[in-house]
Amino acid sequence: MKNIFKIIGSSENYPEFQQFYDLSTKFVPFAQKQLGFNKPVSINLVSDPENAKDPLGKTAYYDPNNMSITLFVD
Protein backbone atom coordinates (compact mmCIF):
# COMPACT_ATOMS: atom_id res chain seq x y z
CA MET A 1 0.00 0.00 0.00
CA LYS A 2 3.00 2.25 0.17
CA ASN A 3 3.11 4.95 -2.52
CA ILE A 4 -0.58 4.49 -3.28
CA PHE A 5 -1.09 8.25 -3.40
CA LYS A 6 0.74 11.48 -4.08
CA ILE A 7 -0.36 14.91 -2.83
CA ILE A 8 0.28 17.79 -5.21
CA GLY A 9 0.29 21.15 -3.46
CA SER A 10 2.59 23.45 -1.58
CA SER A 11 2.79 23.38 2.18
CA GLU A 12 3.78 27.07 2.03
CA ASN A 13 0.35 27.93 0.64
CA TYR A 14 -1.56 25.63 2.98
CA PRO A 15 -0.63 25.83 6.66
CA GLU A 16 -2.80 22.79 7.40
CA PHE A 17 -0.92 20.70 4.82
CA GLN A 18 0.86 18.51 7.37
CA GLN A 19 -2.39 17.73 9.17
CA PHE A 20 -4.04 16.92 5.83
CA TYR A 21 -1.11 14.69 4.87
CA ASP A 22 -1.20 12.86 8.20
CA LEU A 23 -4.94 12.22 7.88
CA SER A 24 -4.53 11.15 4.25
CA THR A 25 -1.93 8.53 5.12
CA LYS A 26 -4.60 6.90 7.29
CA PHE A 27 -7.65 7.50 5.09
CA VAL A 28 -6.34 6.55 1.64
CA PRO A 29 -5.28 2.99 2.63
CA PHE A 30 -8.68 2.58 4.34
CA ALA A 31 -10.48 3.80 1.20
CA GLN A 32 -8.32 1.53 -0.94
CA LYS A 33 -9.33 -1.48 1.12
CA GLN A 34 -13.03 -0.53 1.26
CA LEU A 35 -13.34 0.43 -2.42
CA GLY A 36 -10.93 -2.12 -3.80
CA PHE A 37 -8.73 0.10 -5.95
CA ASN A 38 -5.07 -0.74 -6.39
CA LYS A 39 -3.75 1.97 -8.71
CA PRO A 40 -1.95 5.01 -7.31
CA VAL A 41 -4.00 8.22 -7.11
CA SER A 42 -2.92 11.85 -7.14
CA ILE A 43 -4.56 14.33 -4.78
CA ASN A 44 -4.35 17.87 -6.15
CA LEU A 45 -4.86 20.80 -3.79
CA VAL A 46 -6.12 23.75 -5.85
CA SER A 47 -6.68 27.36 -4.89
CA ASP A 48 -9.42 29.12 -6.88
CA PRO A 49 -10.51 32.40 -5.22
CA GLU A 50 -13.26 33.00 -7.81
CA ASN A 51 -14.74 29.56 -7.19
CA ALA A 52 -14.55 30.19 -3.43
CA LYS A 53 -16.81 33.24 -3.78
CA ASP A 54 -19.59 31.10 -5.24
CA PRO A 55 -21.71 29.47 -2.49
CA LEU A 56 -22.43 26.65 -4.95
CA GLY A 57 -18.87 26.45 -6.28
CA LYS A 58 -16.92 23.26 -6.79
CA THR A 59 -15.54 21.46 -3.76
CA ALA A 60 -13.81 18.52 -5.42
CA TYR A 61 -13.88 16.20 -8.39
CA TYR A 62 -12.45 12.87 -9.48
CA ASP A 63 -10.82 12.27 -12.86
CA PRO A 64 -10.85 8.50 -13.49
CA ASN A 65 -8.77 8.82 -16.68
CA ASN A 66 -5.85 10.28 -14.71
CA MET A 67 -6.64 8.60 -11.38
CA SER A 68 -6.64 12.01 -9.69
CA ILE A 69 -8.74 13.76 -7.09
CA THR A 70 -8.82 17.56 -7.10
CA LEU A 71 -9.79 19.40 -3.91
CA PHE A 72 -10.59 23.13 -3.88
CA VAL A 73 -9.05 24.40 -0.68
CA ASP A 74 -10.30 28.00 -0.43
PyMOL Python script that loads the backbone (N, CA, C, O; Angstrom):
from pymol import cmd

cmd.read_pdbstr("""\
ATOM      1  N   MET A   1       0.821  -1.199   0.000  1.00  0.00           N
ATOM      2  CA  MET A   1       0.000   0.000   0.000  1.00  0.00           C
ATOM      3  C   MET A   1       0.860   1.256   0.000  1.00  0.00           C
ATOM      4  O   MET A   1       0.349   2.363  -0.165  1.00  0.00           O
ATOM      5  N   LYS A   2       2.122   1.089   0.179  1.00  0.00           N
ATOM      6  CA  LYS A   2       2.999   2.253   0.174  1.00  0.00           C
ATOM      7  C   LYS A   2       3.004   2.883  -1.213  1.00  0.00           C
ATOM      8  O   LYS A   2       2.919   2.179  -2.219  1.00  0.00           O
ATOM      9  N   ASN A   3       3.103   4.190  -1.265  1.00  0.00           N
ATOM     10  CA  ASN A   3       3.111   4.947  -2.520  1.00  0.00           C
ATOM     11  C   ASN A   3       1.807   4.816  -3.297  1.00  0.00           C
ATOM     12  O   ASN A   3       1.805   4.905  -4.525  1.00  0.00           O
ATOM     13  N   ILE A   4       0.711   4.607  -2.598  1.00  0.00           N
ATOM     14  CA  ILE A   4      -0.579   4.492  -3.278  1.00  0.00           C
ATOM     15  C   ILE A   4      -1.133   5.862  -3.647  1.00  0.00           C
ATOM     16  O   ILE A   4      -2.030   5.959  -4.485  1.00  0.00           O
ATOM     17  N   PHE A   5      -0.611   6.924  -3.034  1.00  0.00           N
ATOM     18  CA  PHE A   5      -1.092   8.251  -3.397  1.00  0.00           C
ATOM     19  C   PHE A   5       0.018   9.274  -3.316  1.00  0.00           C
ATOM     20  O   PHE A   5       1.031   9.088  -2.641  1.00  0.00           O
ATOM     21  N   LYS A   6      -0.211  10.368  -4.033  1.00  0.00           N
ATOM     22  CA  LYS A   6       0.736  11.484  -4.081  1.00  0.00           C
ATOM     23  C   LYS A   6      -0.079  12.758  -3.926  1.00  0.00           C
ATOM     24  O   LYS A   6      -1.078  12.943  -4.621  1.00  0.00           O
ATOM     25  N   ILE A   7       0.332  13.633  -3.028  1.00  0.00           N
ATOM     26  CA  ILE A   7      -0.355  14.906  -2.834  1.00  0.00           C
ATOM     27  C   ILE A   7       0.408  15.984  -3.589  1.00  0.00           C
ATOM     28  O   ILE A   7       1.617  16.147  -3.423  1.00  0.00           O
ATOM     29  N   ILE A   8      -0.325  16.716  -4.424  1.00  0.00           N
ATOM     30  CA  ILE A   8       0.285  17.788  -5.205  1.00  0.00           C
ATOM     31  C   ILE A   8      -0.235  19.111  -4.661  1.00  0.00           C
ATOM     32  O   ILE A   8      -1.420  19.422  -4.787  1.00  0.00           O
ATOM     33  N   GLY A   9       0.640  19.872  -4.069  1.00  0.00           N
ATOM     34  CA  GLY A   9       0.289  21.153  -3.465  1.00  0.00           C
ATOM     35  C   GLY A   9       1.470  21.637  -2.649  1.00  0.00           C
ATOM     36  O   GLY A   9       2.373  20.862  -2.336  1.00  0.00           O
ATOM     37  N   SER A  10       1.468  22.882  -2.313  1.00  0.00           N
ATOM     38  CA  SER A  10       2.586  23.453  -1.580  1.00  0.00           C
ATOM     39  C   SER A  10       2.214  23.668  -0.123  1.00  0.00           C
ATOM     40  O   SER A  10       1.182  24.265   0.185  1.00  0.00           O
ATOM     41  N   SER A  11       3.055  23.181   0.761  1.00  0.00           N
ATOM     42  CA  SER A  11       2.790  23.384   2.184  1.00  0.00           C
ATOM     43  C   SER A  11       2.931  24.852   2.568  1.00  0.00           C
ATOM     44  O   SER A  11       2.396  25.277   3.592  1.00  0.00           O
ATOM     45  N   GLU A  12       3.649  25.634   1.755  1.00  0.00           N
ATOM     46  CA  GLU A  12       3.779  27.068   2.031  1.00  0.00           C
ATOM     47  C   GLU A  12       2.438  27.772   1.862  1.00  0.00           C
ATOM     48  O   GLU A  12       2.126  28.710   2.596  1.00  0.00           O
ATOM     49  N   ASN A  13       1.647  27.319   0.895  1.00  0.00           N
ATOM     50  CA  ASN A  13       0.346  27.933   0.638  1.00  0.00           C
ATOM     51  C   ASN A  13      -0.748  27.412   1.560  1.00  0.00           C
ATOM     52  O   ASN A  13      -1.780  28.063   1.729  1.00  0.00           O
ATOM     53  N   TYR A  14      -0.532  26.261   2.148  1.00  0.00           N
ATOM     54  CA  TYR A  14      -1.560  25.629   2.978  1.00  0.00           C
ATOM     55  C   TYR A  14      -0.974  25.269   4.337  1.00  0.00           C
ATOM     56  O   TYR A  14      -0.312  24.240   4.471  1.00  0.00           O
ATOM     57  N   PRO A  15      -1.208  26.104   5.347  1.00  0.00           N
ATOM     58  CA  PRO A  15      -0.628  25.831   6.662  1.00  0.00           C
ATOM     59  C   PRO A  15      -1.099  24.511   7.266  1.00  0.00           C
ATOM     60  O   PRO A  15      -0.403  23.935   8.102  1.00  0.00           O
ATOM     61  N   GLU A  16      -2.261  24.028   6.858  1.00  0.00           N
ATOM     62  CA  GLU A  16      -2.799  22.790   7.401  1.00  0.00           C
ATOM     63  C   GLU A  16      -2.319  21.574   6.611  1.00  0.00           C
ATOM     64  O   GLU A  16      -2.807  20.465   6.825  1.00  0.00           O
ATOM     65  N   PHE A  17      -1.378  21.773   5.710  1.00  0.00           N
ATOM     66  CA  PHE A  17      -0.920  20.703   4.824  1.00  0.00           C
ATOM     67  C   PHE A  17      -0.465  19.475   5.602  1.00  0.00           C
ATOM     68  O   PHE A  17      -0.849  18.356   5.261  1.00  0.00           O
ATOM     69  N   GLN A  18       0.335  19.659   6.627  1.00  0.00           N
ATOM     70  CA  GLN A  18       0.861  18.510   7.372  1.00  0.00           C
ATOM     71  C   GLN A  18      -0.268  17.720   8.019  1.00  0.00           C
ATOM     72  O   GLN A  18      -0.250  16.489   8.014  1.00  0.00           O
ATOM     73  N   GLN A  19      -1.250  18.423   8.574  1.00  0.00           N
ATOM     74  CA  GLN A  19      -2.389  17.733   9.171  1.00  0.00           C
ATOM     75  C   GLN A  19      -3.163  16.961   8.092  1.00  0.00           C
ATOM     76  O   GLN A  19      -3.568  15.819   8.310  1.00  0.00           O
ATOM     77  N   PHE A  20      -3.362  17.588   6.940  1.00  0.00           N
ATOM     78  CA  PHE A  20      -4.041  16.921   5.829  1.00  0.00           C
ATOM     79  C   PHE A  20      -3.259  15.676   5.396  1.00  0.00           C
ATOM     80  O   PHE A  20      -3.841  14.615   5.173  1.00  0.00           O
ATOM     81  N   TYR A  21      -1.950  15.818   5.280  1.00  0.00           N
ATOM     82  CA  TYR A  21      -1.112  14.692   4.869  1.00  0.00           C
ATOM     83  C   TYR A  21      -1.210  13.556   5.883  1.00  0.00           C
ATOM     84  O   TYR A  21      -1.362  12.394   5.505  1.00  0.00           O
ATOM     85  N   ASP A  22      -1.125  13.888   7.162  1.00  0.00           N
ATOM     86  CA  ASP A  22      -1.203  12.861   8.203  1.00  0.00           C
ATOM     87  C   ASP A  22      -2.532  12.111   8.149  1.00  0.00           C
ATOM     88  O   ASP A  22      -2.568  10.886   8.264  1.00  0.00           O
ATOM     89  N   LEU A  23      -3.622  12.856   7.975  1.00  0.00           N
ATOM     90  CA  LEU A  23      -4.936  12.216   7.877  1.00  0.00           C
ATOM     91  C   LEU A  23      -5.048  11.378   6.603  1.00  0.00           C
ATOM     92  O   LEU A  23      -5.648  10.303   6.610  1.00  0.00           O
ATOM     93  N   SER A  24      -4.475  11.870   5.529  1.00  0.00           N
ATOM     94  CA  SER A  24      -4.533  11.150   4.249  1.00  0.00           C
ATOM     95  C   SER A  24      -3.801   9.823   4.314  1.00  0.00           C
ATOM     96  O   SER A  24      -4.241   8.838   3.721  1.00  0.00           O
ATOM     97  N   THR A  25      -2.675   9.790   5.035  1.00  0.00           N
ATOM     98  CA  THR A  25      -1.926   8.533   5.121  1.00  0.00           C
ATOM     99  C   THR A  25      -2.723   7.460   5.850  1.00  0.00           C
ATOM    100  O   THR A  25      -2.440   6.271   5.704  1.00  0.00           O
ATOM    101  N   LYS A  26      -3.714   7.865   6.631  1.00  0.00           N
ATOM    102  CA  LYS A  26      -4.599   6.905   7.295  1.00  0.00           C
ATOM    103  C   LYS A  26      -5.839   6.615   6.453  1.00  0.00           C
ATOM    104  O   LYS A  26      -6.290   5.472   6.377  1.00  0.00           O
ATOM    105  N   PHE A  27      -6.393   7.664   5.814  1.00  0.00           N
ATOM    106  CA  PHE A  27      -7.646   7.496   5.091  1.00  0.00           C
ATOM    107  C   PHE A  27      -7.489   6.779   3.757  1.00  0.00           C
ATOM    108  O   PHE A  27      -8.297   5.910   3.431  1.00  0.00           O
ATOM    109  N   VAL A  28      -6.472   7.122   2.980  1.00  0.00           N
ATOM    110  CA  VAL A  28      -6.337   6.550   1.640  1.00  0.00           C
ATOM    111  C   VAL A  28      -6.176   5.026   1.686  1.00  0.00           C
ATOM    112  O   VAL A  28      -6.836   4.341   0.905  1.00  0.00           O
ATOM    113  N   PRO A  29      -5.334   4.460   2.559  1.00  0.00           N
ATOM    114  CA  PRO A  29      -5.281   2.993   2.628  1.00  0.00           C
ATOM    115  C   PRO A  29      -6.627   2.376   3.054  1.00  0.00           C
ATOM    116  O   PRO A  29      -6.996   1.304   2.574  1.00  0.00           O
ATOM    117  N   PHE A  30      -7.351   3.045   3.945  1.00  0.00           N
ATOM    118  CA  PHE A  30      -8.681   2.580   4.342  1.00  0.00           C
ATOM    119  C   PHE A  30      -9.616   2.584   3.139  1.00  0.00           C
ATOM    120  O   PHE A  30     -10.322   1.605   2.894  1.00  0.00           O
ATOM    121  N   ALA A  31      -9.622   3.690   2.383  1.00  0.00           N
ATOM    122  CA  ALA A  31     -10.483   3.795   1.200  1.00  0.00           C
ATOM    123  C   ALA A  31     -10.085   2.750   0.161  1.00  0.00           C
ATOM    124  O   ALA A  31     -10.946   2.157  -0.488  1.00  0.00           O
ATOM    125  N   GLN A  32      -8.793   2.528   0.006  1.00  0.00           N
ATOM    126  CA  GLN A  32      -8.317   1.526  -0.939  1.00  0.00           C
ATOM    127  C   GLN A  32      -8.880   0.151  -0.578  1.00  0.00           C
ATOM    128  O   GLN A  32      -9.351  -0.585  -1.446  1.00  0.00           O
ATOM    129  N   LYS A  33      -8.827  -0.178   0.682  1.00  0.00           N
ATOM    130  CA  LYS A  33      -9.331  -1.480   1.124  1.00  0.00           C
ATOM    131  C   LYS A  33     -10.848  -1.575   0.945  1.00  0.00           C
ATOM    132  O   LYS A  33     -11.353  -2.588   0.460  1.00  0.00           O
ATOM    133  N   GLN A  34     -11.571  -0.528   1.333  1.00  0.00           N
ATOM    134  CA  GLN A  34     -13.030  -0.533   1.257  1.00  0.00           C
ATOM    135  C   GLN A  34     -13.534  -0.514  -0.183  1.00  0.00           C
ATOM    136  O   GLN A  34     -14.508  -1.193  -0.508  1.00  0.00           O
ATOM    137  N   LEU A  35     -12.878   0.260  -1.046  1.00  0.00           N
ATOM    138  CA  LEU A  35     -13.339   0.434  -2.419  1.00  0.00           C
ATOM    139  C   LEU A  35     -12.660  -0.512  -3.406  1.00  0.00           C
ATOM    140  O   LEU A  35     -13.121  -0.673  -4.536  1.00  0.00           O
ATOM    141  N   GLY A  36     -11.579  -1.129  -2.983  1.00  0.00           N
ATOM    142  CA  GLY A  36     -10.928  -2.124  -3.802  1.00  0.00           C
ATOM    143  C   GLY A  36     -10.097  -1.600  -4.963  1.00  0.00           C
ATOM    144  O   GLY A  36      -9.908  -2.313  -5.948  1.00  0.00           O
ATOM    145  N   PHE A  37      -9.596  -0.374  -4.872  1.00  0.00           N
ATOM    146  CA  PHE A  37      -8.729   0.103  -5.951  1.00  0.00           C
ATOM    147  C   PHE A  37      -7.277  -0.199  -5.606  1.00  0.00           C
ATOM    148  O   PHE A  37      -6.901  -0.241  -4.434  1.00  0.00           O
ATOM    149  N   ASN A  38      -6.468  -0.409  -6.639  1.00  0.00           N
ATOM    150  CA  ASN A  38      -5.068  -0.739  -6.386  1.00  0.00           C
ATOM    151  C   ASN A  38      -4.098   0.098  -7.217  1.00  0.00           C
ATOM    152  O   ASN A  38      -2.891  -0.145  -7.193  1.00  0.00           O
ATOM    153  N   LYS A  39      -4.612   1.070  -7.941  1.00  0.00           N
ATOM    154  CA  LYS A  39      -3.748   1.966  -8.712  1.00  0.00           C
ATOM    155  C   LYS A  39      -3.462   3.213  -7.886  1.00  0.00           C
ATOM    156  O   LYS A  39      -4.317   3.656  -7.120  1.00  0.00           O
ATOM    157  N   PRO A  40      -2.273   3.781  -8.032  1.00  0.00           N
ATOM    158  CA  PRO A  40      -1.953   5.014  -7.306  1.00  0.00           C
ATOM    159  C   PRO A  40      -2.849   6.172  -7.745  1.00  0.00           C
ATOM    160  O   PRO A  40      -3.212   6.273  -8.917  1.00  0.00           O
ATOM    161  N   VAL A  41      -3.199   7.035  -6.810  1.00  0.00           N
ATOM    162  CA  VAL A  41      -3.997   8.219  -7.110  1.00  0.00           C
ATOM    163  C   VAL A  41      -3.196   9.469  -6.758  1.00  0.00           C
ATOM    164  O   VAL A  41      -2.331   9.448  -5.883  1.00  0.00           O
ATOM    165  N   SER A  42      -3.504  10.554  -7.459  1.00  0.00           N
ATOM    166  CA  SER A  42      -2.917  11.854  -7.137  1.00  0.00           C
ATOM    167  C   SER A  42      -4.001  12.688  -6.486  1.00  0.00           C
ATOM    168  O   SER A  42      -5.151  12.676  -6.926  1.00  0.00           O
ATOM    169  N   ILE A  43      -3.640  13.413  -5.439  1.00  0.00           N
ATOM    170  CA  ILE A  43      -4.556  14.331  -4.777  1.00  0.00           C
ATOM    171  C   ILE A  43      -4.017  15.732  -5.023  1.00  0.00           C
ATOM    172  O   ILE A  43      -2.946  16.092  -4.533  1.00  0.00           O
ATOM    173  N   ASN A  44      -4.768  16.520  -5.786  1.00  0.00           N
ATOM    174  CA  ASN A  44      -4.346  17.867  -6.151  1.00  0.00           C
ATOM    175  C   ASN A  44      -5.056  18.894  -5.270  1.00  0.00           C
ATOM    176  O   ASN A  44      -6.285  18.918  -5.215  1.00  0.00           O
ATOM    177  N   LEU A  45      -4.304  19.725  -4.596  1.00  0.00           N
ATOM    178  CA  LEU A  45      -4.865  20.803  -3.788  1.00  0.00           C
ATOM    179  C   LEU A  45      -4.835  22.069  -4.645  1.00  0.00           C
ATOM    180  O   LEU A  45      -3.765  22.527  -5.047  1.00  0.00           O
ATOM    181  N   VAL A  46      -6.014  22.630  -4.923  1.00  0.00           N
ATOM    182  CA  VAL A  46      -6.117  23.752  -5.853  1.00  0.00           C
ATOM    183  C   VAL A  46      -6.737  24.958  -5.162  1.00  0.00           C
ATOM    184  O   VAL A  46      -7.739  24.841  -4.457  1.00  0.00           O
ATOM    185  N   SER A  47      -6.133  26.104  -5.372  1.00  0.00           N
ATOM    186  CA  SER A  47      -6.682  27.361  -4.886  1.00  0.00           C
ATOM    187  C   SER A  47      -7.376  28.061  -6.052  1.00  0.00           C
ATOM    188  O   SER A  47      -6.779  28.273  -7.108  1.00  0.00           O
ATOM    189  N   ASP A  48      -8.647  28.416  -5.845  1.00  0.00           N
ATOM    190  CA  ASP A  48      -9.418  29.119  -6.879  1.00  0.00           C
ATOM    191  C   ASP A  48     -10.291  30.157  -6.173  1.00  0.00           C
ATOM    192  O   ASP A  48     -11.436  29.862  -5.827  1.00  0.00           O
ATOM    193  N   PRO A  49      -9.766  31.373  -5.952  1.00  0.00           N
ATOM    194  CA  PRO A  49     -10.513  32.396  -5.225  1.00  0.00           C
ATOM    195  C   PRO A  49     -11.879  32.727  -5.837  1.00  0.00           C
ATOM    196  O   PRO A  49     -12.835  32.994  -5.109  1.00  0.00           O
ATOM    197  N   GLU A  50     -11.972  32.710  -7.162  1.00  0.00           N
ATOM    198  CA  GLU A  50     -13.260  32.996  -7.808  1.00  0.00           C
ATOM    199  C   GLU A  50     -14.283  31.913  -7.484  1.00  0.00           C
ATOM    200  O   GLU A  50     -15.441  32.214  -7.193  1.00  0.00           O
ATOM    201  N   ASN A  51     -13.864  30.675  -7.534  1.00  0.00           N
ATOM    202  CA  ASN A  51     -14.739  29.563  -7.185  1.00  0.00           C
ATOM    203  C   ASN A  51     -15.168  29.658  -5.717  1.00  0.00           C
ATOM    204  O   ASN A  51     -16.309  29.341  -5.378  1.00  0.00           O
ATOM    205  N   ALA A  52     -14.255  30.095  -4.854  1.00  0.00           N
ATOM    206  CA  ALA A  52     -14.546  30.193  -3.426  1.00  0.00           C
ATOM    207  C   ALA A  52     -15.632  31.225  -3.127  1.00  0.00           C
ATOM    208  O   ALA A  52     -16.331  31.111  -2.120  1.00  0.00           O
ATOM    209  N   LYS A  53     -15.778  32.216  -3.978  1.00  0.00           N
ATOM    210  CA  LYS A  53     -16.807  33.244  -3.777  1.00  0.00           C
ATOM    211  C   LYS A  53     -18.213  32.722  -4.070  1.00  0.00           C
ATOM    212  O   LYS A  53     -19.198  33.290  -3.598  1.00  0.00           O
ATOM    213  N   ASP A  54     -18.305  31.657  -4.838  1.00  0.00           N
ATOM    214  CA  ASP A  54     -19.590  31.099  -5.244  1.00  0.00           C
ATOM    215  C   ASP A  54     -20.080  30.114  -4.185  1.00  0.00           C
ATOM    216  O   ASP A  54     -19.430  29.092  -3.963  1.00  0.00           O
ATOM    217  N   PRO A  55     -21.210  30.391  -3.523  1.00  0.00           N
ATOM    218  CA  PRO A  55     -21.706  29.470  -2.493  1.00  0.00           C
ATOM    219  C   PRO A  55     -21.983  28.063  -3.036  1.00  0.00           C
ATOM    220  O   PRO A  55     -21.997  27.094  -2.278  1.00  0.00           O
ATOM    221  N   LEU A  56     -22.202  27.958  -4.338  1.00  0.00           N
ATOM    222  CA  LEU A  56     -22.431  26.651  -4.947  1.00  0.00           C
ATOM    223  C   LEU A  56     -21.244  26.226  -5.810  1.00  0.00           C
ATOM    224  O   LEU A  56     -21.392  25.421  -6.730  1.00  0.00           O
ATOM    225  N   GLY A  57     -20.078  26.768  -5.509  1.00  0.00           N
ATOM    226  CA  GLY A  57     -18.873  26.451  -6.276  1.00  0.00           C
ATOM    227  C   GLY A  57     -18.429  25.013  -6.066  1.00  0.00           C
ATOM    228  O   GLY A  57     -18.939  24.296  -5.205  1.00  0.00           O
ATOM    229  N   LYS A  58     -17.469  24.620  -6.876  1.00  0.00           N
ATOM    230  CA  LYS A  58     -16.925  23.261  -6.792  1.00  0.00           C
ATOM    231  C   LYS A  58     -16.226  23.053  -5.449  1.00  0.00           C
ATOM    232  O   LYS A  58     -15.651  23.981  -4.880  1.00  0.00           O
ATOM    233  N   THR A  59     -16.288  21.826  -4.962  1.00  0.00           N
ATOM    234  CA  THR A  59     -15.540  21.456  -3.761  1.00  0.00           C
ATOM    235  C   THR A  59     -14.450  20.444  -4.097  1.00  0.00           C
ATOM    236  O   THR A  59     -13.351  20.484  -3.543  1.00  0.00           O
ATOM    237  N   ALA A  60     -14.772  19.544  -5.008  1.00  0.00           N
ATOM    238  CA  ALA A  60     -13.813  18.518  -5.418  1.00  0.00           C
ATOM    239  C   ALA A  60     -14.347  17.789  -6.641  1.00  0.00           C
ATOM    240  O   ALA A  60     -15.535  17.858  -6.956  1.00  0.00           O
ATOM    241  N   TYR A  61     -13.449  17.093  -7.323  1.00  0.00           N
ATOM    242  CA  TYR A  61     -13.882  16.201  -8.394  1.00  0.00           C
ATOM    243  C   TYR A  61     -12.839  15.109  -8.602  1.00  0.00           C
ATOM    244  O   TYR A  61     -11.674  15.253  -8.233  1.00  0.00           O
ATOM    245  N   TYR A  62     -13.290  14.027  -9.198  1.00  0.00           N
ATOM    246  CA  TYR A  62     -12.446  12.869  -9.476  1.00  0.00           C
ATOM    247  C   TYR A  62     -12.306  12.709 -10.981  1.00  0.00           C
ATOM    248  O   TYR A  62     -13.298  12.774 -11.707  1.00  0.00           O
ATOM    249  N   ASP A  63     -11.092  12.503 -11.452  1.00  0.00           N
ATOM    250  CA  ASP A  63     -10.822  12.271 -12.864  1.00  0.00           C
ATOM    251  C   ASP A  63     -10.340  10.825 -13.016  1.00  0.00           C
ATOM    252  O   ASP A  63      -9.167  10.536 -12.780  1.00  0.00           O
ATOM    253  N   PRO A  64     -11.242   9.913 -13.411  1.00  0.00           N
ATOM    254  CA  PRO A  64     -10.851   8.504 -13.494  1.00  0.00           C
ATOM    255  C   PRO A  64      -9.809   8.223 -14.583  1.00  0.00           C
ATOM    256  O   PRO A  64      -9.053   7.258 -14.469  1.00  0.00           O
ATOM    257  N   ASN A  65      -9.757   9.036 -15.618  1.00  0.00           N
ATOM    258  CA  ASN A  65      -8.768   8.821 -16.675  1.00  0.00           C
ATOM    259  C   ASN A  65      -7.346   9.034 -16.181  1.00  0.00           C
ATOM    260  O   ASN A  65      -6.420   8.354 -16.621  1.00  0.00           O
ATOM    261  N   ASN A  66      -7.176   9.982 -15.265  1.00  0.00           N
ATOM    262  CA  ASN A  66      -5.850  10.275 -14.713  1.00  0.00           C
ATOM    263  C   ASN A  66      -5.666   9.768 -13.299  1.00  0.00           C
ATOM    264  O   ASN A  66      -4.618   9.983 -12.692  1.00  0.00           O
ATOM    265  N   MET A  67      -6.679   9.092 -12.767  1.00  0.00           N
ATOM    266  CA  MET A  67      -6.644   8.596 -11.383  1.00  0.00           C
ATOM    267  C   MET A  67      -6.252   9.731 -10.429  1.00  0.00           C
ATOM    268  O   MET A  67      -5.337   9.589  -9.618  1.00  0.00           O
ATOM    269  N   SER A  68      -6.964  10.860 -10.543  1.00  0.00           N
ATOM    270  CA  SER A  68      -6.644  12.008  -9.694  1.00  0.00           C
ATOM    271  C   SER A  68      -7.903  12.573  -9.042  1.00  0.00           C
ATOM    272  O   SER A  68      -9.001  12.536  -9.596  1.00  0.00           O
ATOM    273  N   ILE A  69      -7.688  13.088  -7.855  1.00  0.00           N
ATOM    274  CA  ILE A  69      -8.736  13.765  -7.093  1.00  0.00           C
ATOM    275  C   ILE A  69      -8.283  15.199  -6.922  1.00  0.00           C
ATOM    276  O   ILE A  69      -7.162  15.446  -6.476  1.00  0.00           O
ATOM    277  N   THR A  70      -9.135  16.146  -7.270  1.00  0.00           N
ATOM    278  CA  THR A  70      -8.816  17.560  -7.100  1.00  0.00           C
ATOM    279  C   THR A  70      -9.699  18.131  -6.014  1.00  0.00           C
ATOM    280  O   THR A  70     -10.921  17.998  -6.068  1.00  0.00           O
ATOM    281  N   LEU A  71      -9.083  18.773  -5.017  1.00  0.00           N
ATOM    282  CA  LEU A  71      -9.789  19.405  -3.910  1.00  0.00           C
ATOM    283  C   LEU A  71      -9.585  20.913  -3.979  1.00  0.00           C
ATOM    284  O   LEU A  71      -8.452  21.387  -4.062  1.00  0.00           O
ATOM    285  N   PHE A  72     -10.674  21.659  -3.946  1.00  0.00           N
ATOM    286  CA  PHE A  72     -10.591  23.126  -3.884  1.00  0.00           C
ATOM    287  C   PHE A  72     -10.452  23.503  -2.425  1.00  0.00           C
ATOM    288  O   PHE A  72     -11.316  23.167  -1.616  1.00  0.00           O
ATOM    289  N   VAL A  73      -9.387  24.191  -2.077  1.00  0.00           N
ATOM    290  CA  VAL A  73      -9.050  24.402  -0.684  1.00  0.00           C
ATOM    291  C   VAL A  73      -9.399  25.779  -0.123  1.00  0.00           C
ATOM    292  O   VAL A  73      -9.179  26.029   1.062  1.00  0.00           O
ATOM    293  N   ASP A  74      -9.931  26.666  -0.941  1.00  0.00           N
ATOM    294  CA  ASP A  74     -10.297  27.998  -0.434  1.00  0.00           C
ATOM    295  C   ASP A  74     -11.678  27.969   0.182  1.00  0.00           C
ATOM    296  O   ASP A  74     -12.161  28.994   0.664  1.00  0.00           O
TER     297      ASP A  74
END
""", "prot")
cmd.dss("prot")
cmd.show_as("cartoon", "prot")
cmd.util.cbc("prot")
cmd.orient("prot")
